[in-house]
Amino acid sequence: MSNNREPDYGNGKICYLEIPAKNVSESATFFEKVFNWSIRKNNSGHTAFDDGVGQVSGMWVLGRKPMTEVGIVISIMVDDAEATVEAIKANGCKIIQPIGMDAPEITARFTDPAGNIFGIYQHRG
């Protein structure tokens, strides 16, 4: 885990994601650069990740349709939404909902390298 501690365990906790990818390496590089995810090989040798605080893990999978329409939105917590929006764009991805559309919440939505829609969320305070 990226923070050198074991994740919290508990019934009902979201713990693992499988994210559709067109190119696993490209997706891994994007999330590592923009969100500081720890990239590693899992027990099967596939490229996997641990989120920025070591609480959620997962991997990218080929052959699945990207989530290109808003349904369930997985949001990633960030320290600075404006800086993150710039990092997303600088790393070749698109902002599809700018900051301010969910006011007073500080959120935005973007597409990753495969076209999956994700959100970002900045906690106030």
N, C-alpha and C positions, 0 to 999 in steps of 0.2 A: 504494500500500500504506500502511497506517496507521502503519507504523514507519519510513517513508521509506527502505527498503532493498529490494532485489530479493529475492524468495523463493529458497530453496534449490531447486535442480533436481536430479533424479536418478531413475534407473530405479526404479520401484516405489513412489515417493512418492505418497500420497494428496494430490491437489491441487485438486479441484473437486467441488462438491456441487450437485445440483439438488434443492431442497426443495419438496415440495408445499405449496401455500398456498390458502386460501380467499379471502384478501384480502392482496395483496402488500404494500401499504403498512402494514397492521397488523402483519404478520410482521416486516417490515424495522424498524419502530419498536421492537418488542419486543426483537429481537436487538441493536439498537444501544444501547438503554437498559440492558439487563441484562448484556450481554457486551462492550460497547464495540466492536462490529463497525463497520467503516467502510462506509457505504452510498454507492453511486455508480450511475451509468448505465453499462452496458457498451457495446460497439461497436454493438450492435443497438438501443440505446435502452431496454433492459429494466433494471429495478431489480436490482442485483447487490450483492455484498458481498465484503469481505476480512475475514478473521477478526482477532481482537484483536492478533495478532503479524505479520500480513501474510504468512502462509505458505499459507493455504488460501483459495480464492475460490469463488464460486458465485453462484447466483441462485435466486429463488423462481419456481415454475412453477404455473400454473393448470391445472385439468382432470385432475390426477392424484390418486389416492386417497392420503390421508395414511397414514403408518405408525403405526397405532393399536394394534398388537399388538407385544409384544417379540419381536424376531427379532434382526437386527443392531442394536446400540445404538451410536450415535455419541455420544461423550462430549466435553464441552467442559471444558478445564482452567480452574480458577478459583483465585484466591488465597485466598478465604474461602468455604467451602461454606455455612456458616450464613447469612452475609450474602447470598449468592447465592440461597439458598432464599427468603429474605424478599423479595428483589427480584423473583424470579419470581412470587411470590404478589401482590406489590404491583402488578405489571403485568398482572394478570388471568389468569394461568395456574396450573395445578394441579401439586402435587407428588404423584406416584403411588407413589414409593418413597422414604421418608424416609432421612435420613443414618443410618448405622449398620447397614443391612441387609447390607452387603458387608464388614463389619469383618474385618480391621483397615484395609481401604481406606476412604478418606473419599469416599463417593459418594452420589448421590441421582439419582432419575429424575423427569422432569417432562414435561408436554405443552406444546407451543407453541400459538400462537393457532389453528392449523389442526387441532390434535389429534395431531400427530406426537410420538412418544416420543423424547426425548433424555436423555442422562445428563450429570451434572457430576462432575468428579473434582478433588479437591484433593490435590496432591502433599505428602507428609509431608516436613518438614524445612525 
